[in-house]
Amino acid sequence: MERPIDVLNNAKGKRVLIKLKKGGEISGILQAMDLHLNMWLESAEQVSDEDKVKLGTILVRGDNILYVSPEKGD
């Protein structure tokens, strides 16, 4: 049985969707993470119903994350 942290470790190098506590969503390729769930993403985009805003390489602080999910098809 996989633990949630194992699912995230298996998602390294793949696109993930991050839901932020304040309601926004960020999609990007997971490069690394730590025990605080700080996440380093490449090719990141802020996703909304209207459009996508390219962010490039970013670090999302774990305190701001509501949930993380590997995107469908990965």
C-alpha positions in Angstrom: 0.0 0.0 0.0 1.4 3.4 -1.0 1.6 6.3 1.4 0.6 9.8 0.1 4.3 10.8 0.2 5.1 7.8 -2.0 2.6 9.0 -4.6 4.3 12.4 -4.7 7.8 10.9 -4.9 6.6 8.8 -7.9 5.2 12.0 -9.5 8.7 13.7 -9.7 9.4 14.6 -13.3 5.6 14.6 -14.0 3.0 17.4 -14.1 1.1 18.0 -10.9 -1.8 20.2 -9.9 -1.5 22.2 -6.7 -4.6 23.8 -5.1 -3.7 26.7 -2.9 -5.4 27.6 0.4 -6.5 31.0 -1.0 -8.3 29.3 -4.0 -5.8 29.5 -6.8 -4.4 26.5 -8.7 -0.8 26.0 -10.1 0.2 23.3 -12.6 3.8 22.4 -13.2 6.4 19.6 -13.4 7.4 18.5 -10.0 11.2 18.6 -9.6 11.7 18.2 -5.9 10.0 18.5 -2.5 10.9 18.3 1.1 9.2 17.1 4.3 7.4 20.4 4.7 5.9 19.9 1.2 7.7 22.9 -0.2 7.6 22.1 -3.9 9.9 23.1 -6.7 8.1 23.2 -10.1 9.3 23.9 -13.6 7.2 25.1 -16.5 4.6 26.2 -13.9 1.4 27.9 -14.8 -1.3 29.6 -12.8 -4.5 28.0 -13.9 -8.0 29.7 -13.8 -11.2 29.2 -15.7 -10.4 32.2 -18.0 -6.7 31.5 -18.9 -3.3 30.2 -17.9 -0.4 32.5 -16.8 3.1 31.1 -17.3 5.2 31.4 -14.2 8.3 29.4 -15.2 10.4 27.8 -12.4 8.9 28.4 -8.9 9.0 27.2 -5.3 5.6 26.8 -3.7 5.7 26.9 0.1 4.1 23.9 1.7 2.1 26.2 4.2 0.1 27.5 1.2 -0.9 24.1 -0.2 -4.4 22.7 0.3 -3.7 19.6 -1.9 -1.5 18.2 -4.6 -2.5 15.8 -7.3 -0.7 14.2 -10.2 -2.5 15.4 -13.4 -4.6 12.9 -15.4 -2.7 11.1 -18.1 0.6 11.0 -16.2 
